[in-house]
Amino acid sequence: MTDAPAWRPRLVALDIDGTLLAWVEGAGQTYEKVTPAVYAAVHRAVEAGAHVVLSSGRSPHGMDKIADLLDLPEAVADRVWVVASNGAVIFRYPPLEVVHEETFDARKAVAAVLEHHPNALVAVEERGIGYRVNRHFPDGELSGEMILTDVGEIVAGPVSRVIIRDPEASADDFVALAARLGLHGTDYVVGWTAWLDLSPVGVSKASGLQVVCDQLGVDAADVLAIGDGRNDIEMLRWAGRGVAMGQAVDEVKAAADDVTASVHDDGAALELDRWFG
């Protein structure tokens, strides 16, 4: 870069799957490796003094290993801030210490969805172990151990997030269903497949990042956020600069200030290098 820009991000919020990690075609999971270009760009941001915050729909135990892949614990001056479970859980690492959590009663929303998709898979995180599930999810879709549990028991108490997955349905099916049901008292986001994340009302990656910003004394206007999924829409709108990955659906691109290249072309690295290259 020739001339220093007038604006430079003080905090960089990075989605994981589809942003830092590329999808395995047709497998419903991502390659657990960061390309050299993305790794180097993230470290240039850290070296320039920016706070790098991972922000994902993943549960905490699926995110600390990504921080390790990026060598963030060794690179940052203090412990890493991480926004997990689509903003419902915020933790520091290492060691993994939950510092903020939002929970809700998911029983009615889960029952409403299962009325239309009775064979759907349901999961809730069992922290530090894996997930409590009504039936096993396809290989690679959840991290950690899967503990078979009755649905009623899975959502008997307050939870931070519920995953509902129907391998026999499509993402469009779930988008239409969620809009039709309304899911009162619950927020939701639909993934790339028939994958529905239920969360507390008002909780999103944006709300989770705001908690982090408040702790760090950073304004939303000074945040660069990069993501590719429907669960990134609030974050992209909230950040001073929101950038969608090239492979994102039109709904996500419309919420962003700009669109970078796809994850397969190191789009996150290209965007970071605009400011820290």
N, C-alpha and C positions, 0 to 999 in steps of 0.2 A: 504494500500500500504506500502511496506517495505522500499524501497529506493526511494528518490525523483527523478523524471525523469529529464533528461537534458533539456527537452523542456516542457514548460507548457504554455497553451494559455493565452494571455493577454486579448483577446476579444473572446467571444463565440457568434456566430450568430446562432439563432434558428428559423427554420421554425415553423409554427404553426400547420396547418392542416395535419395530418398524421405523425407529429413529436412530438409535445407537446400534441395534442388532437387526440384521436382515431376516426376513421370513424364510423358512424352509417351504418351498412350493408345495401346497396341498397337504401339509402336515399339521397345520394348526399350532405351530410352535416356531421359535426362532433359533437360529444358530447362536450358541452361547460363546460367541467370540466377537471382539471389537476389531475393526480393520485398523491397520497402522495409521491411515490418514485421519480417522476419527479420534484415535488415541492421541495422536500428536496435537490435533487441534484443541482437544479438551485440555491438554496440559499447557498449551500456549495461553488459554484463557485463565487458568489457575495462576500461571507465572505472571500474568498481567495484573493480578490482584482481584479478579472476579470471583465471586462465590459460585461454585458449581453445585447445583442441587438436582439430584435424580428425582423425577416425578412420574409415577407410574400407577397403573391399576394393579400391579403385582402386590402381593402381601409382603410384609417386611422380610421374611426369610427367603424370598425370591429376589431381593434387591441388594442385600449386602454383598452377595457374590459378584454382582455387576460392578459395585464400587471397587471390589478387589481386582476385577478384570482391568479396570481403568487405573489401578494403583492410586486411587484418590486418597485413601488413608495416609499414604506416605507423602503425598504431594501437598495436601492442604496444611495450613498452619494450625488448625484446630480440627476437632472431629467433624466428619461429614454430616450435613443435613440431608435427610431423605424424606420425601413425601410419598407415602405408600397408600395402597387401597383406595386409589382415586381421591386422595385428600382426607380420608377418614383417620389415618394413622400417620403421625409424624415421629420420626426417630432420629437419634444421633448414632454415629457408628465410627470406629469401634470403641467400646463394645456396643452391641445393639441395645439401646435404651429408648423405650417409648416415652416421649415427652408430652404428647398430646393425642387424644383419641376421641372420636365422636361415635356414638352407638345409637341404635334405634330398635324398635320392635318390628321385626320383619314378617310376623306370622300371617297377617292378612294379605300382604302383597304376594308372598310366596304361594299361599293358597289360591289366590286369584289367577296367577300364572299357570299353576299346575292344573287348574280346572280346564284350561285350554290345551295344555301340553302335559298330559298325565305321565308320560314316559320320560320327562325331562330329568336331567341330572342336577342335583343341588349340592352346593359345597359352601362351607364356612371355615375360615382359617382356625386351625388349632395351633396357636402361636408356638414357634420353636420346634414343631413336629411336622406339620403339614396341613391337612384339611380333614374335617369330618364330612363325609359324602354319603348320599343315599345309595349310590352305585358308583362303580369305578368310572372315572373319566378316561377318554382316550390317552394313550401313552404320550407323555411330554407336555400335556396341557396344564398340569398342576405340578408345582414343585413340592418335594417332601413326601411324607407318607400319607396314604389315603386310609382313613379310619371309617369303616362302614357303620353308619348310624341312621336310625329312623328319622325321617324328615321332621316330625314333631319335636324330637329331641334336639335336632340341629338348630332350630330357631326358637327353642323354648325360652331362652334368655336374650338380653340385649346383644346385638352383634354390630360390628363396624361395616361389614359388607357381606352380601350373599351373591354367589354366582349361580346362575341358572343356565344350563346348556342343553340344547336339544340337537344332537347330531343329525336328526331326521328333518330338521327345519332349516330355514335360511335366515340371514340377517334381516332381509326385508320382511319376513314373517314376524320377527320379533319387534321390528320398528312399528309395524302396523298394530300389533297386539298391545304394546306398551302405550301407544297413543290412544287406543280404544279403551283400555282399562283405566287410564288416568293414574292408577297406582297412588291414590291419595295418601299423604303422609310419608311418601317415599320418593326419592329421586332415583333415576335410572339412566343407564347408558348402554347402548347396544354395540357390540364389537364387530369385527370383520365377518364373523360367522354368526350362527344363532346362539349367541353368548350374551347374556343379560346380566349386568352388574346392578344390584340394588344397593342403595346407600341412604344415609340420613338426609332429610330435606336440607337443601342449601349447602351441602358438602360436595366439593369438587376439587380438582387439582388447584384451581384458582384460590379457593378458600384455604386449602392447606398451605399453599405458597405464601398467602398473606400472613399466616401465623409465623412462618419462617422470616419473612421480610420484617415483621414487627420486632422479632428478636434481634435481627441484624441491623436494624435502622436503615432499611432500603425501601425506597418508594417503588410501587408497581411500575411507574413510568420508567424506571431504570432497569427493568427486567427484560431480558431476551428469552422467549420461550419457543421451543421447537417441538413439534409433535405431528402425528399422522392419523390419529384415531378420533372417533366421535367423543371419547372421553377427554380429548384435548381441547375441545371447542371453547369451553369457559376459560381455560388457561390462556389460549391464544388471544381471546378478546380482552382479557384482563391485563395482559402484559403490555409494557410500553411498546414492544415489538414482538408480534406473534408471527411465527413462520411455519407454514405447513410443508410437510415432505411431499415430493413430487408424485408419489403414488397414492396420496390421500384422496378420499372421495370428495366430490364437489362441495358437499356440505361443510367439510372441514376447511377446504381451501377458501371458501367464502368468508369464514370467520377470521382468517389470517390477514396480516398486513402484506405478506409476500409469500411466495412459494419457491422453495429451493429444489434441487434435484432429488431424485428418488433415493431411498436407502441403499439401493444397489449401486448407485453412483456417488456414494458418500456425501449426500446432500447436507447432512448436519455439519460435516467438516467444511464444506464450501461456505455455509452461512457463518460459522464461527470465524473463519479466516477473513471475512469481510471486516471484522472488528479487532481481531487479535493476530492476524497473519503478518 
